[in-house]
Every structure is written in C-alpha cells, then in structure tokens.
C-alpha cells in the first residue's frame, strides 16, 4: 500500500513537471521564465528561434515579396468567435461555429495557402513596452499575432512536422490620443476573461481587416523563418512582421494590463504583464524586406573612403614642395 502511494506521488510530480506546466514569464516567476525554457524543452534552444530583432541595416531586399492576398478578411463570418484567457495571453479562436476555412492568406512570397486559426496579444506593463519582435532595437507597446495553418495539413500536430506548417502575421501597436474603435469589442470582452480558463463567445464576428493598418501599408513587411514564441518553440513558422503599427489608446492598452490575470498561485492573483519572450539570436538566418519595406543604409564609410583623405593629403604635400 505504501509503495502504491509513493508511486502515485511520483506520477503526480512527473505530471507537474510536464513542459506545458513548467514554463512561464519572468513577471510570474523568473525561475520558469524564457531564460529557462530550453531547460524544459530542448527545441527552445534551437538555431531558428523567435522572436528576433529586425535590424534594418542588415535586411535584404526581396522584390518577389509583393502584396499578400487576404482572403475573407473583408467579411464578418456567421456564427461566433470565442475570446479566452489561456493562462499566458488573451486569444481569439476563429474556429468556432463560423469556421475559418474562408479566411486565408496567400501570395506575398508564401508558397502555400494558409487558413486563419486564432489571434492573440503580447504586451508589457503600465510603464514598459511589451512587443516580442523589435525593429532596430525598438520595442513597441504591444504585438498582435495572427496564426495561420498550411492548408496541406489537417491538424496542428501534423503541421508541426513541417518547416512551413504555420504562417504568423505580426503587427505592432503604437499609442494614439484616441481610442481605436475597431478594438472596442475585444477590450470590452477582457473583463469576462480575467482568470485562466475564462472565455466569452462574441455575439457577432467582425471583419479582420478592421484590426489591421490601412491596406496601403500592408505591402511593407519583413519575412524570416522562425519558431513559435512559446514552448514547445517548434521551428515551423514562416514569419511576416509588418512595419506600420496599429494605433491604440493608452486607456485601451491599460485595460489589457489591469484586467487580465495569470493563473492563481495559491489564493493570490497576479496581473498578466510582460507576457513576451525577448528577441532570440538570428544566427545564420536571413531577414528579407518586401518591395516596399524600409531598409536603412549603413552610415559607416567603406575602407576606401577612409583612405581617400590620407592619399589626397600625401599628393598635396608632394606637389606643394619647394620649387
């Protein structure tokens, strides 16, 4: 009997030690934050991890990266979408009664068609920014990820077996003076998803286009191969990070910070803040800029330009000697 009890305790400890239960953000507990994820899940220490810093001095222009085709983004599907707190972020599932088979992305250098699954957010706190990707080292207040799965695959598990399994669109936010009315439904729904596992079904859906920057700005983006930004950190993502930020008011941003909570530790609740993974090493990967995206040209002069003044001075000295 005692042996069975010990075995049961051992099994419970093993289950508690599962990677899905161990990882967290530093704002919850530094001992299970992003710096330790690779200790729980080996893939989180891989060579193609996300997010990254996009250095616009080093990106390469790819004129084949033209306009992405957003199919179904201009329509409000019938049925309902579900907003939920999954313990790490606030996520909108697009696979409810309305389905998402008509919401797709293609073209823009994507070799396959991808259908929308969900979108979620990463943010900071009342004083600090919280985007996952950065541009030239700049972090933005919040970041939106629209997750799409390759049509070739029927399940996430199957998609995780292929380097082109998912395509994720990343959008930054910037603070504006006025509320962004297109986000009112989501911001209002946050009060219903304060705790882990809470969810609310929206009374109606809306056009995903409403959440994004203007169509004229969607041709400016950066592309690279990377991973999920949470464990299991699978390196299966074709990333598209857009240059133009989405405006949102400080009040709307503060609602994310003040309303949503991480899983309770004992009886205490902790506000969901700084739920982002810091940029990971680029290593041998390339980042490509679309035909319209901004590239910063390096201000460092070449070696030949540095030598030119010296050579000129020597020539002047030689020809201006005593006659």
C-alpha positions, 0 to 999 in steps of 0.5 A: 500500500505504501509503495502504491502511494509513493508511486502515485506521488511520483506520477503526480510530480512527473505530471507537474513537471510536464513542459506545458506546466513548467514554463512561464514569464519572468513577471510570474516567476523568473525561475520558469521564465524564457531564460529557462525554457530550453531547460524544459524543452530542448527545441527552445534552444534551437538555431531558428528561434523567435522572436528576433530583432529586425535590424534594418541595416542588415535586411535584404531586399526581396522584390518577389515579396509583393502584396499578400492576398487576404482572403475573407478578411473583408467579411464578418463570418456567421456564427461566433468567435470565442475570446479566452484567457489561456493562462499566458495571453488573451486569444481569439479562436476563429474556429468556432461555429463560423469556421475559418476555412474562408479566411486565408492568406496567400501570395506575398512570397508564401508558397502555400495557402494558409487558413486563419486559426486564432489571434492573440496579444503580447504586451508589457506593463503600465510603464514598459513596452511589451512587443516580442519582435523589435525593429532596430532595437525598438520595442513597441507597446504591444504585438498582435499575432495572427496564426495561420495553418498550411492548408496541406495539413489537417491538424496542428500536430501534423503541421508541426512536422513541417518547416512551413506548417504555420504562417504568423502575421505580426503587427505592432501597436503604437499609442494614439490620443484616441481610442481605436474603435475597431478594438472596442469589442475585444477590450470590452470582452477582457473583463469576462476573461480575467482568470485562466480558463475564462472565455466569452463567445462574441455575439457577432464576428467582425471583419479582420481587416478592421484590426489591421493598418490601412491596406496601403501599408500592408505591402511593407513587411519583413519575412524570416523563418522562425519558431513559435514564441512559446514552448514547445518553440517548434521551428515551423513558422514562416514569419511576416512582421509588418512595419506600420503599427496599429494605433491604440489608446493608452486607456485601451492598452491599460485595460489589457494590463489591469484586467487580465490575470495569470493563473492563481498561485495559491489564493493570490492573483497576479496581473498578466504583464510582460507576457513576451519572450525577448528577441532570440539570436538570428544566427545564420538566418536571413531577414528579407524586406518586401518591395516596399519595406524600409531598409536603412543604409549603413552610415559607416564609410567603406575602407576606401573612403577612409583612405581617400583623405590620407592619399589626397593629403600625401599628393598635396604635400608632394606637389606643394614642395619647394620649387 
